[in-house]
Amino acid sequence: MIIELTKGKYLEVQSYIGTANGKKFPGVRILTGGKRRREIVASFPARRVLEVVSALQTAFDQSHTKVPANSFYNTREWEQVRYDVLVRDGFRCVLCGSSGESVQLHVDHVKPRSKFPHLELEPSNLRTTCRSCNLGKGAKLEVVA
């Protein structure tokens, strides 16, 4: 089965016979890419097909879900506290000092919203960071000495 994701980009599901510990088993491979170049992104026993299809559907749904208009980051409260934090920090990354028109600034939750929702609008839990300093942080807590 081949599914066209976008123009020229495909997701292909193939069945195959695999071997493990000298035994053959039916399997499924998922390939991605264009018509000329494809790469295997997953390979698994056929008995796990329903589990994997469910995981793919969940991943697809999450990646194609639009942010609701009333989400936290679209509220007046967030816009106001975000601006206040940018002003407080002088429109400068508090970690590396970057500033200027070419620097993309984020207002970062020191303690992540996912784990500390009661602190989502607390200015003492917010700081200005540049995109580079904020990338990869995710919802991890930093240990501050």
ABEGO torsion letter per residue (X at the ends): XBBBABBGBBBBBBBBBBBBGGBBBBBBBBBBEBAABBBBABBBBAAAAAAAAAAAAAAAAAAABBBBAABAAABAAAAAAAAAAAAAAGGBBAAAGBBEAABBBBBBBABBAAABAAAAABAAABBBBBAAAABGAEABBBBBX
